[in-house]
Structures are given as C-alpha cells and as structure tokens.
Amino acid sequence: VAATPLEITLVVTGVADWYSTHEILKGGRELNPIMPQDSAALLAIKAGGTAGVITGTRALRKRGHAGWARAVLITVGSAWAYAAVHNFRVLR
C-alpha cells in the first residue's frame, strides 16, 4: 500500500524530532522523564510509535473513519513538528 502524504509527513516530523533530540543528547539530556536518554532506544521507540500510528490510522480508514485517521495523523505530526522546532531552537 502506498503511503499517503500525511503518513509521509508523519515520518518526516518523527525523524526531525528524533534527530534533534539525538543532537541534544550529545551534550544534554531529554527532558521528558519517560523517554530514554539513549539515542538508539529513542529511535526504536519513535519508529515503533510511527508504525503504530500509521497502522492504526489505516485501520480507521478501512473501517470508514477517514476523517478520524486524518485528525490523528495531523495531531501527532504537529506535536512531533513542534518538538523538533523546540529542540532545534535549544540547539542554537
């Protein structure tokens, strides 16, 4: 199944969030207390979360809830984009 533009956006924002957090971890720490301080573990969590969101939204679309699927993708992607922007500002 081909990825939708919103799914691609989700992946891009997830990568930006992971990369910016990875860069912060080189000289600092992740402020979210439930997230690991290890970049590899953080990448595994981010990849699993991304796969879970995409799988879940595809299931929503399949059951006729395309609007909810779009809403979830936009909400999660926006949160990850916000986190990445914040992290890049901290890195300046």
HELIX and SHEET records of a PDB file:
HELIX    1   1 PRO A    5  LEU A   25  1                                  21    
HELIX    2   2 SER A   39  LYS A   62  1                                  24    
HELIX    3   3 ALA A   66  LEU A   91  1                                  26    
END                                                                             
